[in-house]
Amino acid sequence: MTAPVPVTVGLPVYNREKFVGASLESLLSQTFTDFEVVICDNASTDGTGDICRDYAARDRRIRYYRNPENVGANPNFNRVFELSRGKYLKWSTSDDRWEPDMIEKTYPIMEANPDVVLCYPKTIIVDGEDNVLGEYEDNLHLMDDNPATRFIHLIERIGLCHQHLGLIRRDQLARTALLLNHIASDLNLLAELSLYGKFYEYPERLFYRRMHPESSSWKKGPSTDAVEHQLDFTDPQRRLGIRNHLLHRHRAFLRAIHRAPLTAHDRRRLDLYVLRGIYWNRGFIIREFVEGLRDRFRR
């Protein structure tokens, strides 16, 4: 059996021939070199697979896998986790890139702080041509000892969801539900992960997040157009028929709370917090439910 490595870099890919080479170059040029790269190709129909296979042939750290069909972005992320062998997992995306010392700087934080479950760097937003659009503030340095407080702070502060692309303790990630099949389930994953440990924001901007029309976050919100754009990533075959995304999100919060090893006081505190969220969002939840019924009858 192959010995485990300290870090697995997991790269789920689909139709990113324009960007995947630059993304891989930024990963393979890391100054911390004791890692493996697991690529899981979601049945790309462009040149992405050829590019990845070429890199795998030239660098023994890379393992390349290909799904027989596009299973959706979230199951592909989960598949990368299943294939990983490192003590830490660093999911990556095929259109973003990283400074070469990202792992070198975040790895010691994880080693020195066993109560930290995730260490991610600060962010710069770039466009499809690598033009800098601005600096982004995540504000998710969640170092409070209380898991319920971390959970609430995450939900109230989070904007863009990309912190899970930092360094994560694999054993703690395995305790979560991973990524689910509703829209924005990366928020659920981060919230659940905050129940198992602290989040450390490394104070240097080592991550370049690329925003372009094909990226998953290009269109967000409750509009039909934005939902369809998100479903292209979450459920590309339109097999799941999930429309009640906001209700699924809150239900997943409650399930995460009851899976976690919380005190009765913290569990009650978070249950009430999520139930209040359902009440405050009841208009959107009802609208999603009605639209889902209409969609079912149309089919």
N, C-alpha and C positions, 0 to 999 in steps of 0.2 A: 504493500500500500504506500502511495506517495505521501511523504511527510507534509504536514500542513505548513503554510507560509504565514508570516505575520499579517499580511494584508492581501485581500482580494479586491481588485478593481473590476467591478461588474459593469459591462457596457451592453445594454439592450439597444438594438439598432433596427431601423426600418427606413428604407428609401432616403438615405442621407449622403448620397455620393458626393455632394458639394462640400460637406462639412466634416465627414467622418475621418478623413485623413488628418486634418488639422487637430481634431480632437484626440486621435490616437497618438499623434506626435507629442502633444502636450502631456500625455500620460506616460508614454515610454521614455520621455526625457526627464522624468522625475529624478531628483538627486538621491532620494531614498529608493533603493533598487530592489529590495527584497520583497517582491510582490508578484502575484500572478494576475493576468488579465483574462477574464471570461467574457467572451463576446457571444451574445445570443441574437441571431438574425431572425427577425420576425417575418420571414418569407419575402424579403425585399424583391422588387421587380425591376430595380434599376441596377447600377453598377456597384452598389454597396457591398454585396457579398464578395465580388471579385477583389475589391480593395481590401476587405478584412482578411480574406484568405491569403492575399499577398503578404500582408503584415505578419500573419501567423506563420507563414513559411520562413520568414526572415528573423523572427524573434521567438525563441523557445518558451518565453513566459506567457505566450498567448495560447488560449484554447478557444477554438471557434466551433460554435454549434449553430444549427439552422432549424427553425421550426418548419414543419411541412406546410403550414398555412399561417396566416396572420391571426394570432389568438387575442390580439388587443395589447395595448401598452402595459397595463397593470399585470396581467398574467406573465408577460415577458420579463418584467422587472422581478417578479417572484421566482421565475425560472432561473434567473441569474443567481438569486440568493441560494436556491437549492443546489446549484452547481459550485458554489463558492466553498473554499476550504480554509480561508484565512481566519485568524482570531478577530480581525476587523474587516468589515466590508465597506468599500467606498463605491457605491453606485455612481455611475457617470452617465452622461447623455452624449449623444453622437453629434450634437451641434454646438456644445459649449466647450470651453477650454480652461486650462489651469496654469498658474505659474509653476515653474519646475520644482519649487521647494514646498509645495502645498503639503505633501505627505510628510516630508521631513520635519515640518514645523508642527503639524497637528498630532503626529504619532506620539511624541514625548508627553503631550498633554494627557492623552489617553492612558499611557503607561503609568504616569505619576498620580493619576486621579481615578481610582476604581469606581467612584460614585458618579463619574461622568460617562454617560452612555453615548453621547454624540459630540463631536468637535467639528465645527464647520468654520470656514473663513468668511471675511466680509466680501462684498460683491461689487462688481462693475457691470453695468448693462451695456452691451454692444449690439449693433444691428447685423444684418446679413453680410455686410461688407467689412466688418470689424471696426466700424466707426464707433467711438465711445459715445453713448447716449447719456450717461450720467452714473454717479455713484448711488448705490442702493443701501438703505439702512434696514437690516432685518430686525434689530431690537429684540433678539431672542437669546440673550445671554441668561439662561434660566438656571441660576445657581442656588435657588432657594432650597432648603432642606425638605420642605413639605411638598409631596407630589401633587396634592390637590391644587396648591397655589401655582405650581409650574404649569399644570394643565390649563387652568383658567387664564393665566398670563399668556400662554401660547395662543389660545383661541382669540383673545382680545387684541393681541398685538400683530398677529401674522398677516402679511400681505401676499407676496409671492411665495409659493411653496417650492423651495429648492434646498432647504437645509439638510434634508435626508441624503444629499449628494456629498456630505462630509464623511468623516470617519465614524463608523458605528460599531459598537460591540455586537458581534454576531450572535453570541449566546443570549443577549437581551432582546435583540431583534427577533429571535426565534420564539419568544414568548408572546409576540403580538400576532394579530390577524394578518399581518403584512398588508399588501394593497388589495383592496376589494374592488368590486366591479361597478361601483357607482362613480359619478363624476366627482372630482376633487377628493378622492379617497386618500391622497397623499396628506391632506390635512388630518384625517383620522389616524393615519399611521404616526405622524409626528406627535399628535396629542397623546396617543396610547404610549408611545415611546417615552414621553415625558413622565409617565407614571412609574417608569422603571429606572430613571436616572436623570442626571442634570445635563443641560446643554451648555457647551462652552463655545462662545463666539471668539475665534482667533482674531485679534485686532488688526490684521493686515488684509488688504484686498488682493486675494490670491485666486479668485474665481471670476471668470468672465461669462456671464449668462447672455446667450444670444437670443434676441427677440426678432422674429421675422414671420411672414404670413403663414408659413407652414408649421410654426412651433405651436405646442399645445396651449400655451397661455396667450396666444395672439387674440383670441376672442373668449371672453369670460362673461358670466352673468346669466340671468334667467331668460334672456330672449331666445326665441326659437332658433335663430341663426347661430347664436353662441352655443346652445345645447347641441345642435347638430355638429358643429365643429369639434366640440369636446367628445362626442360619441364616435367621431372618426378615429379617435385614439383609444377610447375605452371599450367600445363595442363595434368595431369596423364591419363585422358581418351582420350587425343588427339582430343578433340571436337572443340577447337577454331581454330585450323589451323593457328595460328599466327606465321609467320616467320620473318616479318619485324620488329624485336624487337627494333633495333636502331632508325628506323623512328618513331615507336610508342612512344619511350622514348622522342624524341625531340618534337613530337606533344603534348605529355602530359605536357612537360615543358611550351609550349606556352599557352595551355589551363589554366594551373595553374596561369601563369602570368596574364591572362586576367580575372580570377576569383578574384584575390586578390585586396584589396583596396589600390592600388599603385597610386602615382602621375603619370601624363602623361610622365614626364621626366624619371622616373624609369621604367615605362612600356616600353618605347621606348628603353631605355638602355638594358633591358633584352631581348627584342625581337631581337635586333641586335646581342646580345651575343649568343642566341640560334641559330639564322640563320647562324652565322659564324661557330658554331659547326656542323650544318648540312653540310655546305660546306666542312669543314675540314675532315669530316667523309664520304664524298660522295662515296668513293670507297667501303667502307664496306656496306653502305646503298644499293648501286646498286647490290652488290654481294648477299646480303640478299634477295633483290627483285627477282633476277634471280633464286636463289635457291628455293624461294617460288613458282615461276611459274613452275619450274621443278617438285617440289613435288606435286603440284596440278594436273599436267598432268599425273604423275605416278599413282595417285589415280583414 
